[in-house]
Amino acid sequence: MSENNEAIKDIKTIEKSSSFKKLVRRICFISFGISAFSNPLERLNLYNIFFGILVGLFFGWLFKKFLRGFLGLFNSKFKKEKGKQVIRSAVDNGMLFLAPFAIMVLIATFYLKWSMTSSFISAGIMAVGTSSAIEIGKSKGKQEIRNTIATSGVSFVFSFIWTLSYQYLIKAPAFIEGGVNIIRSMISGGGGIL
């Protein structure tokens, strides 16, 4: 009976830890999105903030899925032996390394008023790849270069995608704001389109 109670306590501890890690990861990617889409002339523009939150969360979710997928692919035998939770745990622990980069990007954007902070985001993404490989190595009891190469490759691709897509996505909040203003104007009866 006491073994069952201890097992239940262990499960609750793992769930709390997992929830905390999810929260940290989401806050980090939200910070990345808000900072990336921040308008230097109007830092508190709600359209930029909400669009940054959406892009940051989507990008973080996609990055996490790909990182887990590649680690699972390169460690399929270990995953079969220990279960999917080992891969999830390694990626979740690796994602905690985003926190210092998220703090740096927020300070650079909102306190120092820098407008080009993508290097912090790219460095954070690359750090997550390396730390995820280290975490899976800790679980296995040995480090393998293939895990480092796989996670570094995925991180590089996502860093490149972030940097490349940002150039196109930065225009979206202005278009959304313009569209909302046109609709608001039409609804309120001010000005029409013939």
N, C-alpha and C positions, 0 to 999 in steps of 0.2 A: 504494500500500500504506500509506503514512504517513497519507494522508487518511482511510482506513478506520479506522486506529488512533485518530486524533484524533476521528473521529465516534463511535467506541465510548466513548472517554473522556468526550466531551460527554454522551452518553446516560447513562452511569453517574453523572456529576455531577448531572444532572437528576433521576435516580431517587433518589439520596441526599438531594438537597434536598427532593424531594417527600415522602420518608419522614419527614424531620425536620419538615416542615410539618404532616403528618398527626399526628405524635406531639404536637406543640405544641397543635394544635387539639383533639385528644382530651383531653389533660390539662386544657386550659382548660374544656371543657364538663364534664368530670368534677368539676373544682373548683367550677363553678357548681352542679352537682347536689348535691354533698356539702354545700356551704354552705347551699343553699336548704332542704334537708331535715334539716339539723342540729337536734337537739333541744337547746334551751338548758339543760335540766336534766341531760341525759346526752349530751354531745357525741360520745362514741365508741360510740353504739348501732349495732351492726352492721346491723340492719334498715334504719335510716335511711341509713347509709352506702351499702349495696348498692343500695337503691332510688334514692338520689340519683345513683349512678353510672349505673344503667340509664336513668333519665329524662334525665340530662345527655347521655349518648351518643346516645340516640334523638333527642332534640331537636336536637343538633348535626348529626347526619346529615341530618335532615329540613330544617333551615335551609340547610345547604350545598347540598342538591339543589334547593331552590326558588330560591336565589340564583343558582346556575348556570343553571337553567332560564330565569329571567327575563332574565338578562344575555344568554343565547344567543338568546332570542326577540327582544330589542331590538337585537341585533347579528348577525342571521342572515347578512347579506351578508359581513360581516367574518369570521364563523365559517366560512363556506364557503371563503373565500380562504385563511385561515390555519390552519384546523382547530380541533377542539374543545379542543385543548391550551391555546390562548390564553385561553379562558374559564376553564378549570380553573385555570390559573396565576394569573389575576387574582383569582379567589375564594380560592385557597390563600394568596396573598400578603396579601389583605385580612383573612383569618382570623388572621393573625399579630398583628393589633391587639387581639385578645382577651387577650393575655398580661398587659398591665398591669392590666386589669380583673380577671382571675383572681387575680392576686397581691393586689390590693386587697381582693377579697371574702374571700379566705382569711385575710388579716390581720384584717379587720373581724370575721369570724366566730369565729376560734379564738384570736386574741390580745386583741382589744378586747372580745370577748364580745357583739357586736351580734347581734340576732336578725332585724332587717329589713334585708337586704342586696340586695333585688331591684332597687334603683335602680342598683347597680353592674352587674348583669347586663343590665338594659335599656340602659344607656349603652354597654356593650361591644357589644351586638348592633347598636345604631345606628351605632357607629363602624365596625364591619365592613362595613356597607352602603356607607357613604361611601368607605371606603378601597378597597373592591372596584371602585366606580365610577371612582375615581382611577387604579387599576391598569389597568383596561381602556382608559382614556383615554391612559395612557402607551404602551400597546401600539399604539393607533391613531394616536398622534401628535397628538391633539386631544381636548379634553374636550367631552363632550356632556351637556346638561342632562337629556336623557331617561334616560341611564344612572343619573344621580344620583337622579332621581325614582323610577325602577324599583327600585333597590336600597334606597332609603330607605323606599319603600312596603312592600317585602317585609320589611325589618328592623322597621318599625313593627308590621306584622301579627304577626310572630313575637314581638316584645317584648310585645305585648298578649296573645297566646296564652299566653306563659310566665306573665305576671302573673295572668291569669284562671284558668288551669288549676292553678296552684300552690295556690290556695285549696281546691281539691277533692282534689288529689293528696297534700297534706300529711297527710291522714288515712290513707292507704294503708299506710304502714309499721306503724302501730299495729294495724291490722286483720290484716296479715300476721303480725306477732309474736303476736297473740292466737290466730290460727288454728294457728300452729306449736306454741304452748304447749298448746292443746287436744289436738292430734294426739299430741304427745309424752306428755301425761298419759294419754291412752287407751292408747297403746302400752305404757307402763311399768306399766299396771295400776292406776294411781291414779285413782280417780273415773271414773265412767261416766255415760253419758247414757241415761236410761230412756225 
